[in-house]
Amino acid sequence: MSRMRLWPHSFSGQMALLIAVALFVAQVINFTMLLAERRNGQIDQATGPAVTRIIDAIEREAAGRPIRVEGGRVQRADASPVVPGGEHRADVEQALTGALGEAGVKAGRIETEVRPIRPDDPRLRHLPPRRVERMLRVGGELVIAVEQPGHGWLITTTPWARSDAPIVWRLIWQTIVLYIVVLVPVIWATRRLAKPLRELARNARRFRPGGEGPPVEERGPSDVRAVIAAYNALRLRVTAMLDEKDRMLGAIGHDLRTPLAALRVRIESVEDEQNRAKMADTIAEMNRTLDDILSLARLGRPSEALTEVDLAALVDAVVEDFRDLDADVTFTEAPRLTMFLRPSLMRRAVRNLIENAIKYGGATEVALESMPGSVSIVVSDHGPGIPEDRLDSVFEAFTRIETSRNKDTGGIGLGLALACAIVREAGGDIELKNRPTGGLEARIILPRA
């Protein structure tokens, strides 16, 4: 599994993971320190009483009271009872050596061995019940043998825990409780903090200039509320600026169309029919250019609502318009295909592609291709195509490919830019590619619900 999959993407998930890792590391450190402290304490608990008993036994022996060979806390033996292959504790032996040396006791070898204590051990019969319970709970005893040169061995025993399982389980339960106590409130708090941020992000993605809708509710911590308030204010400012832009564009369009209309009336007085026709074509081209510029500028705020339309019928109607003008355009019939679109805008995008193909490629074929998850409108021509390194740049406004386009065909390079903007506003895309047999293929790809 990759590192990106292990790392959560949400704020609450990242916070929970970081705190969980921090708690785990803290518990590991705590466990290590506690285990070391427990072992040191266990050594102290074993060596302290043992040294006291041995010193007491030596003093009693020096006072003429012999050490009991059996049944006492300290026993005298001729040989060490420690088995060579048993479980020895070198750390206890080293501690005993130091403690006895500080007490002034001359000792030879010191040997230790950990032995298990079973419930059927006959020695337990003579001990008090509470001590028996404690020894069975501990699970083992440490046999300590101290050599006195020339006097034999002094033997004593002390309880010894053979396993760290109890403390490990205690730490596991402590960690679980700690995770519940800390992580649950943290996850709740981070999710509460992230919820208004997710709502803000969702509204920002859905924001459309001029779109209606209430402002984002200001909730959460003060910092988050401040961000939401700033977004709501920014949204109002952007909408106001776009409204002002639309009013300005409307005024510009009106101010330009008025003199163009006056010129169209005045050219009727021109006697030369050829000049009159050229002047009329120029005025018509200026009107089309003005329409393209205004449409491109207003595209982000379409006034047309989404409508369920038959895409095949829409494309066929556009093709029929060109046929009425005696253009060489063919359309491959396609079955009914309903989609939610802005029909006027989509007709304009298709018309721009077909017009572009007719101008520079002559005969044009239009087809509709349905695929899982998408549908494509394909417009193919037989023209010179476009250089491969310029296929993307033709979608920029006012861009014309002079090496493959005739200047006499007119236009200022807005047709493809406008078509691309319309299609992308609908959630689709446009692809251009040169055909192997010659010509250009323009493909409008629209997503299907």
N, C-alpha and C positions, 0 to 999 in steps of 0.2 A: 504494500500500500504506500502510495507516494506521500511525501511530507505535506503537500497541499491538502490532501484528503484528511490527514490527521489534524490539521489546524483548522478550527472552525472559522467561518466567515462572519458570523454575527458578533455584535459587541458583547452581548450577554454570554455567549459561548466562549469567547476569548477570555473574558474576565473570570468565568467559572473555571476554565482550564488553568489559567495562570495561578489562581488561588489554590486550586487542587494540587498543582505541582509544588507550590510554595509550602502548603501544609504537609505534603508528603516528604519533602526534603527536611522540613523542620522536625517531623516525627522520626525520620531516619537518624538525624543528629541527636534527637532526644533519646532514642532507643540505644544508640551507641554509647552515649554518655551514661545513661542509666544502667546499662549492662556492665560497663566498666566499673561504675560506682558500686553496683551490687556485688561484683566479683571481689572488689577490694574489701567491701564490708564483710563478705563471706570469709575472706582470708583472715580479717581481723577477729571475727567472731570465733573462728577455729583456733587461731594461734593464741589469743589472749587467755581464754580459760585454760587451754592446754599448758601454757607456760606457768600459769599460777598453780595448777595442780602439780606439775613436775617439781617446781620449787618447794611447794608445801611438803611433797612426799620426801624430797631430799632432806629437808629440815627435820621432818619427823624421824627419818631414819638416823640422822645425826644425833638426835636426842634420845636414841635408844628404843624407839618404837618402830618395829620392822614394818616394811611395806607388805601388804597382803598379796599373795601370789594369785588369788582368784577372788572375784566378786567386788573388788574395789574400783574406784574411779581411775586410780593409777596402779598398775600391776608391775611386778618384777618378773623378768624372764631371762633365761640364759641365751636365747637366740631371738632374732627379729621374726615376728609372725608375718611380715610383709612378703607377699609372693612376688618373685622377680618379674613375672609376666603380667602383673595386675595393673590397675589404672593408678598411676602415680601422679602426685601434684608437686611439681618442682617449685612452683611459686610459694606453696605453703612451706615446703622444706627450707627455702631460702629465708622466708620470714621468721621461721622458728629459729634458725641459726643466728640471725641478727638479734632476736629478742632474748634468747638464752645468753648470748654473749654479753648483751647490755646488763643482764641480771647477774653476771659473774658466774654463771654455771658452765663448767667445763664439760663439753659434750663432744662425742666422736661423730659417728655417722648419724644422720637423721633420715628416716625413711617414712613414707606415707603411702597409703593405699585406700582408694574409695571402694566400699563394698555396699551391695544393696541390702536393704532390710525388708524381709518378707513377714507377712502376718503370722506365719507359723514358727518364727524364730523363738527358741525356748527362753532366750534371755528376757523377752518381753513379759513373761509371766510374773516376774518379780518386780516389775516397774509400775509406778502409778499410772492409772488410765489416761490421764491428761498427757503425760510424757509419752506413753505408747502412741496416742493419737498424733501427737506432734511428730514423732519419729517416722510413723507410717506416711504422714503427709509429706514430710521431707523426702522420704524414699531411699535414703542412704546414710552411711556413716563413714567418717574418715578415721582410719586407724593411723595413729602416730607412734612411731618407735624411735626412742632417743637412746643412743648408746652412751653408757658411762664406762670409759676405759677401765678395765679390771673389775668392774662391778656388774656387768651384764647390761640388760636393756630395761628401760622404763617404757611401759606401754599404756596409752590412754586412747579413748575414742571420743568423737564429737559428731553431732548430726551434720550431714552434708547433703545439700540438694544436688542430685545427679543430673537434673535437666533444667533448662531455662524456659521450658514450655509454659509454665504459669505466667511468668512475666511477659512472654511473647504474646500470649492470648490476651493478657490484660492490656497491653499496648495496642493490639489489634482492635479490641472493643473501644478503647479510648480514642483511637483514630476514627473509627466509624461514628462515634458520638460527636467528635470534633467536626467531622465533615458535615454531619446533619445540622449541628448548631451553627456552623459558619457558612457552609455553602448554600443552604436553603435560603437564608435571608439575603445573601449576596445575589443569587440567581433571581430572586423575587425583585430586589432593588434594581438590578441592571436591566431586567426585562421591563420594569416600570419606566426606567429611564429611556430605554431604547424604543418603546412603543410610540411616543410622540415623534421621535426622530424618523422611525419608519413611516409614520403617517405624513411627515413633512416630505420625505423622499418620494412617496407615492404621489402626493399632490404636485410636486415639482415635475415628475415625469409626465403627469397627465395635463400639466398646464398648457393651454393653447391660448394665444393672444385673442382677446375678445370673448373667450369662453366664459359662460356663466358658472357660478358656483360660490358657496360661502367661503370665507377665509378659513385657514387652518386653525383649529382650536388651540389656544395657548395653554399648555399644561406641562407638568413636569417640574424639575428644578428651575431655579431662576435663570441659569445660563441657557438652558434649553428653551425656556419661554422667550428669552431675549432673541434667540436665533429665529424662532417661529414668527415673532413680531416683526423682525427685520425682513423676513421673507414675505409676509403679508403686505408690508409697506412697499417692498420692491415690486411685487406683483401689481399693485395699484399704479405705481409709477410707470411700469412698462406698458400697462394697458392704456394709460392716459397718453403716453408718447405715441403709441401706435394709432390711437384714435386721432390724435393731432396729425399724424402722418397721412392717414386716410383722407382727412378733410383737405389737407394740402394737395394730395394727389388729385382729389376730385376737382379742386379749383383749377389746378394746372391743366387737367384734361379738358375742362370746360373752356378755359381761356385759349387753349390751342385749337380745339375743334371749331370754335366760333370763327376765327379767321380762315381756317381751312374750308369751312362751309361757304364763307363769303367768296373765297377764291374759286370754289367750284361753280358758283353762280356766275362770277365774272367771266370765266373762260368760255361761257356760252356765246359771248359776243365776239370771240375770236373767229375770223372768217376762214382761216386756213384749217381745214379739217384734220390734217395730219398733226399739226402743232397742237390743236385742241385735244386730240386723243392722247398725245404724249403728256400734256399737262394734266389731264384727268387721271392718267395712270400714276403720275407722280403724286398727286393729291391722295389717291387711293392707297398708294404704298405708305405715305406718311401716316394716314389714318390707321393702317394695319400695324405699323411700327409703334404708334402711340398706344394702340390696344395691347400689344405684346408687353410694352414697358410697364403699363399700368397693371396688367394682369400679373406679371412677374413680381411687382412690388407689393401687390395685395394678396399674394398667394398664401401667406401665413395666416390670413384671416378670411377664409372663404365664407361667403354668405350663403352658399348653396348647401343644403342639408344632405346627409347620406340617404340614399334611396336604393331600394332593391331593384336592380335592372338586369335585363338579359344581356350579358356581355356580347354574345354572338350577334344579337340583333343590333346592338349599338355599333359594333364594328362594321356590320353590313350596311347600316345606314350611312356611315361616313364614306364607305367605298362607293355607294350609289351616288352620293353628292359629286364625287370626282367623275364618275361615269357620265353624269349629266353634262359635265363640262368637256366630254369627249376625251378624258384622260385614259391612258392604257393601264388600267388597274383591274386585277382579278382577285376574287376572294374565294377561298376554299370553304364551302359550306361546313358549318359545325353544329352540333346539337345544342339545345338550349342550355345555357349556363348562367344561373342567377348569382349575383354578387351585390354587396352593399357598396356603392360608389357614389361619387359626385358626378352625375352623368355629363353635365355640360363641360366640366373640366377634363374628364377622361376623353370625351369626344375631341376636345381641342388638342390633347396630347397625341392622340392617334392621327388626327388630321395633320398636325405639324410633321410627324414622321413620314406620312404618306406624301405630303407636299414636298418635303425634302428629297424623298426618293425619286419623285417624278421629275423634279427640277434637274437633278444631277445624274439620274440613272435611267431615265426613260421608262420602259415597261416595269411595272411594280406588281409583286405578288404579296397578298396579305393572307395570313393563316392564323388559326387559333389552336393552340396545343394545350391540352389538359393533362396535368401530372398530379401525383399525390401531394397535396399540400400547397400547390400553386397552379397558376394558369398563365400561359405566355401568349402575347400578341406579337406575331413575327411579321416584320415588313422587310421584304427583300427587293433589291434593285439590281440592275446590270451595269452600273456606272463604274467609274475608275476606282472606287473605294477610298479609303483614308489611310495615310501612312500609319504603321503600327505604333510609332512613338507619339502620335497625335490623337489616338482614339479616346483618351480620357479628357484631353484639353478641350475638345469640341463642345463639351457640356458647360463650359464657362461662358457667361454672357458676353456678347459682342465678339465672339471668336469665329473666324472663317478660315478655312483651309484653302489658301489661294492656289496652291500647286495642283489641286484637284477640283476646284470649283470655278465656274465662269463668273466673272464679275457682272456680266450682263444679266444674270438671272435675278439680281436684286437681293434684298435682305441685308440685315446688319448683324446676323449671328445670334438671334434670340430664339429661334425655333426649337432647337435641341435643348437649350438651357431651360426654356419654359416647359417643354415636355418632361424633362428630367425632374424639375421641381414639382410638377403636378403628380407624377408617379410616385416620387419619394414621399410626398405629403400623404399619399394613399397607403403608405407602408410597403411599397414595392421598390423596384429598381429597373434601370435600363442598361442593357449591355449592347455594345457594338462590336462587330467582328467582320473582317473581310472574308468573303466567300472564296473557296478554292477555285471555283469556276469563274470568278470575276464578280465584282459588285460588292455591295455592303448589305449586311443583315443587322437590322435593329430589332431588339427583342425587349418588349415590356413584360416584366415578371411581376405578377400580383399574387399576394398570399391568399389562400382560401381558408375560410373559417372551419 
